[in-house]
Amino acid sequence: METWNSSDARRHFGALLRAVLLGAPQKIRCRGKGSVVILSEQDWSYLKEEVSKLGDPLASSPLQPDDLPQREEARVFKRNLFD
């Protein structure tokens, strides 16, 4: 990502836009007020897509609790292993 100061970005705005449209986001520093990043609409759309959560496929599974095999109860150590 190329970084521009605000005056260079204004002066070379066409070049900045061409770089963005070719798929290279551009960062513009704004005199002590932070920075902004300019990216293409395609990149923005990709970033805004809904990302599924890990549990979504599990929650939408047609399996019922009775469909799963029975699990054996876990064995528990009854003595302190650090003594």
Z-matrix of the N, CA and C atoms (Angstrom, degrees):
N
C 1 1.444
C 2 1.519 1 108.16
N 3 1.292 2 115.26 1 125.07
C 4 1.469 3 119.88 2 178.72
C 5 1.529 4 109.19 3 -83.38
N 6 1.321 5 116.26 4 144.11
C 7 1.464 6 121.77 5 178.84
C 8 1.523 7 109.30 6 -111.73
N 9 1.337 8 115.51 7 133.22
C 10 1.456 9 122.85 8 -179.98
C 11 1.517 10 108.71 9 -120.08
N 12 1.336 11 117.25 10 148.76
C 13 1.460 12 117.67 11 166.88
C 14 1.522 13 106.06 12 -85.83
N 15 1.313 14 117.38 13 163.35
C 16 1.470 15 120.12 14 -171.18
C 17 1.537 16 112.74 15 -62.44
N 18 1.346 17 118.43 16 -37.33
C 19 1.470 18 118.70 17 -179.24
C 20 1.527 19 111.57 18 -68.90
N 21 1.344 20 117.61 19 -39.68
C 22 1.472 21 119.69 20 176.89
C 23 1.523 22 110.94 21 -65.76
N 24 1.330 23 116.50 22 -38.39
C 25 1.467 24 119.93 23 179.01
C 26 1.527 25 110.73 24 -62.73
N 27 1.333 26 116.95 25 -39.92
C 28 1.468 27 121.27 26 177.61
C 29 1.531 28 110.37 27 -65.44
N 30 1.335 29 114.97 28 -45.05
C 31 1.470 30 120.67 29 -176.27
C 32 1.531 31 111.70 30 -67.46
N 33 1.340 32 116.99 31 -34.71
C 34 1.477 33 121.22 32 -175.53
C 35 1.531 34 110.86 33 -117.12
N 36 1.325 35 115.47 34 39.89
C 37 1.457 36 120.32 35 -174.67
C 38 1.530 37 112.57 36 -58.61
N 39 1.315 38 117.42 37 -38.87
C 40 1.470 39 121.24 38 179.10
C 41 1.518 40 111.66 39 -61.26
N 42 1.330 41 116.47 40 -45.16
C 43 1.467 42 120.78 41 179.31
C 44 1.527 43 110.68 42 -65.24
N 45 1.331 44 115.70 43 -38.69
C 46 1.462 45 120.67 44 178.30
C 47 1.530 46 109.58 45 -61.44
N 48 1.337 47 117.71 46 -47.35
C 49 1.462 48 121.08 47 179.45
C 50 1.521 49 112.13 48 -63.42
N 51 1.326 50 117.71 49 -41.15
C 52 1.471 51 120.33 50 178.39
C 53 1.526 52 110.60 51 -60.30
N 54 1.324 53 117.21 52 -42.40
C 55 1.469 54 120.48 53 179.22
C 56 1.528 55 110.66 54 -62.97
N 57 1.329 56 116.54 55 -41.22
C 58 1.467 57 120.30 56 179.11
C 59 1.523 58 109.94 57 -63.93
N 60 1.326 59 117.24 58 -45.45
C 61 1.460 60 120.69 59 -178.61
C 62 1.523 61 112.49 60 -66.71
N 63 1.326 62 117.21 61 -22.23
C 64 1.469 63 120.71 62 175.91
C 65 1.537 64 111.25 63 -84.97
N 66 1.337 65 117.04 64 2.71
C 67 1.460 66 120.42 65 173.91
C 68 1.511 67 115.30 66 100.76
N 69 1.323 68 118.47 67 12.55
C 70 1.465 69 120.75 68 -179.50
C 71 1.528 70 109.67 69 -112.25
N 72 1.333 71 118.52 70 101.62
C 73 1.471 72 119.57 71 177.29
C 74 1.530 73 110.11 72 -55.85
N 75 1.326 74 116.06 73 148.70
C 76 1.459 75 121.98 74 -177.32
C 77 1.529 76 109.23 75 -123.02
N 78 1.327 77 116.05 76 139.57
C 79 1.460 78 121.75 77 -179.48
C 80 1.528 79 108.73 78 -107.89
N 81 1.331 80 115.72 79 133.68
C 82 1.469 81 120.87 80 178.86
C 83 1.521 82 108.41 81 -119.76
N 84 1.344 83 115.95 82 122.67
C 85 1.479 84 121.44 83 176.63
C 86 1.522 85 108.50 84 -84.39
N 87 1.306 86 116.04 85 133.93
C 88 1.472 87 121.41 86 -177.43
C 89 1.519 88 109.84 87 -113.32
N 90 1.303 89 118.02 88 87.00
C 91 1.477 90 126.26 89 176.07
C 92 1.524 91 116.25 90 10.45
N 93 1.307 92 117.09 91 78.78
C 94 1.452 93 121.63 92 174.51
C 95 1.516 94 115.11 93 73.01
N 96 1.315 95 118.11 94 4.75
C 97 1.464 96 120.80 95 -179.23
C 98 1.522 97 111.66 96 -111.54
N 99 1.317 98 117.98 97 17.53
C 100 1.461 99 120.68 98 -179.45
C 101 1.518 100 111.60 99 97.60
N 102 1.307 101 115.46 100 -160.70
C 103 1.460 102 121.78 101 -177.36
C 104 1.514 103 109.89 102 -136.68
N 105 1.321 104 115.49 103 159.94
C 106 1.462 105 122.24 104 172.65
C 107 1.524 106 107.34 105 -127.16
N 108 1.317 107 115.23 106 153.92
C 109 1.461 108 120.86 107 176.94
C 110 1.520 109 107.24 108 -119.96
N 111 1.313 110 116.21 109 131.32
C 112 1.457 111 121.86 110 177.21
C 113 1.520 112 107.23 111 -106.49
N 114 1.341 113 115.57 112 128.36
C 115 1.449 114 119.63 113 177.91
C 116 1.517 115 109.55 114 -136.51
N 117 1.318 116 115.86 115 164.52
C 118 1.461 117 120.65 116 -176.16
C 119 1.528 118 110.27 117 -70.60
N 120 1.329 119 114.86 118 160.12
C 121 1.469 120 120.13 119 178.11
C 122 1.527 121 110.37 120 -61.97
N 123 1.323 122 117.10 121 -35.61
C 124 1.464 123 121.18 122 178.45
C 125 1.527 124 110.71 123 -62.55
N 126 1.335 125 117.62 124 -45.59
C 127 1.466 126 121.26 125 177.64
C 128 1.524 127 110.86 126 -63.90
N 129 1.331 128 116.66 127 -40.80
C 130 1.465 129 120.89 128 179.60
C 131 1.532 130 110.42 129 -62.24
N 132 1.332 131 116.74 130 -45.08
C 133 1.468 132 120.90 131 179.21
C 134 1.522 133 110.79 132 -59.97
N 135 1.328 134 116.15 133 -41.73
C 136 1.467 135 120.40 134 178.86
C 137 1.523 136 110.59 135 -61.53
N 138 1.330 137 117.17 136 -43.20
C 139 1.465 138 120.79 137 -178.99
C 140 1.529 139 112.32 138 -69.13
N 141 1.323 140 117.44 139 -28.63
C 142 1.461 141 121.36 140 -177.93
C 143 1.530 142 113.43 141 -84.49
N 144 1.349 143 118.15 142 -9.58
C 145 1.464 144 120.39 143 -178.61
C 146 1.518 145 110.31 144 -59.54
N 147 1.303 146 114.51 145 146.51
C 148 1.469 147 121.12 146 177.01
C 149 1.528 148 108.15 147 -69.36
N 150 1.292 149 116.50 148 126.58
C 151 1.453 150 121.82 149 177.48
C 152 1.519 151 107.36 150 -100.86
N 153 1.317 152 115.34 151 127.28
C 154 1.469 153 117.37 152 -178.41
C 155 1.526 154 110.14 153 -71.04
N 156 1.299 155 114.32 154 148.05
C 157 1.455 156 120.18 155 178.01
C 158 1.518 157 108.61 156 -84.65
N 159 1.301 158 117.11 157 157.36
C 160 1.456 159 122.23 158 -177.53
C 161 1.521 160 111.60 159 -56.98
N 162 1.315 161 117.79 160 -38.20
C 163 1.458 162 120.84 161 -175.86
C 164 1.517 163 114.49 162 -80.45
N 165 1.348 164 118.67 163 -13.20
C 166 1.468 165 120.44 164 -177.76
C 167 1.526 166 113.51 165 -57.93
N 168 1.344 167 119.57 166 -48.68
C 169 1.465 168 117.95 167 178.81
C 170 1.532 169 112.10 168 -62.85
N 171 1.325 170 116.84 169 -35.04
C 172 1.464 171 119.20 170 179.57
C 173 1.526 172 110.95 171 -68.90
N 174 1.329 173 116.54 172 -40.31
C 175 1.458 174 120.51 173 -178.82
C 176 1.524 175 111.67 174 -67.57
N 177 1.322 176 117.21 175 -29.88
C 178 1.465 177 119.84 176 -178.58
C 179 1.532 178 112.23 177 -92.88
N 180 1.309 179 117.77 178 7.64
C 181 1.462 180 121.89 179 179.94
C 182 1.527 181 110.18 180 -68.11
N 183 1.323 182 116.98 181 140.46
C 184 1.470 183 119.46 182 178.14
C 185 1.535 184 112.65 183 -76.97
N 186 1.332 185 117.68 184 -6.31
C 187 1.469 186 119.84 185 -179.12
C 188 1.520 187 111.17 186 -66.18
N 189 1.312 188 115.25 187 142.30
C 190 1.459 189 122.32 188 174.75
C 191 1.524 190 107.62 189 -105.57
N 192 1.320 191 118.52 190 158.65
C 193 1.472 192 119.95 191 -179.87
C 194 1.528 193 113.19 192 -54.18
N 195 1.329 194 117.72 193 -33.29
C 196 1.473 195 120.55 194 -179.76
C 197 1.524 196 112.31 195 -72.76
N 198 1.323 197 118.17 196 -16.79
C 199 1.468 198 121.88 197 179.47
C 200 1.523 199 111.98 198 -75.58
N 201 1.315 200 117.46 199 -18.94
C 202 1.464 201 121.66 200 -176.27
C 203 1.520 202 110.29 201 -85.95
N 204 1.344 203 117.60 202 147.36
C 205 1.468 204 119.58 203 178.16
C 206 1.528 205 110.32 204 -66.49
N 207 1.317 206 115.26 205 150.84
C 208 1.461 207 120.46 206 177.80
C 209 1.520 208 109.08 207 -69.76
N 210 1.312 209 116.92 208 140.43
C 211 1.466 210 121.72 209 178.93
C 212 1.513 211 108.87 210 -101.70
N 213 1.320 212 114.45 211 145.49
C 214 1.461 213 118.67 212 174.39
C 215 1.514 214 108.42 213 -76.67
N 216 1.322 215 115.43 214 149.38
C 217 1.448 216 119.72 215 178.26
C 218 1.528 217 109.23 216 -67.41
N 219 1.296 218 116.60 217 139.38
C 220 1.468 219 121.17 218 -178.38
C 221 1.515 220 110.72 219 -68.63
N 222 1.334 221 115.54 220 141.85
C 223 1.460 222 120.05 221 175.87
C 224 1.518 223 108.77 222 -81.42
N 225 1.312 224 115.86 223 140.19
C 226 1.452 225 121.26 224 -178.26
C 227 1.521 226 108.73 225 -120.11
N 228 1.339 227 116.51 226 132.17
C 229 1.462 228 120.02 227 175.20
C 230 1.519 229 108.61 228 -71.40
N 231 1.306 230 116.05 229 131.09
C 232 1.455 231 118.93 230 -177.97
C 233 1.531 232 111.75 231 -100.96
N 234 1.306 233 116.67 232 2.48
C 235 1.472 234 118.22 233 178.43
C 236 1.526 235 108.69 234 -118.17
N 237 1.293 236 115.35 235 157.17
C 238 1.461 237 121.25 236 -179.83
C 239 1.531 238 107.86 237 -79.86
N 240 1.291 239 117.25 238 120.32
C 241 1.460 240 121.90 239 -177.04
C 242 1.527 241 112.96 240 -78.61
N 243 1.313 242 117.68 241 -10.20
C 244 1.457 243 120.48 242 -175.19
C 245 1.517 244 113.48 243 -103.14
N 246 1.314 245 118.58 244 8.25
C 247 1.474 246 121.13 245 177.14
C 248 1.505 247 110.75 246 -93.01
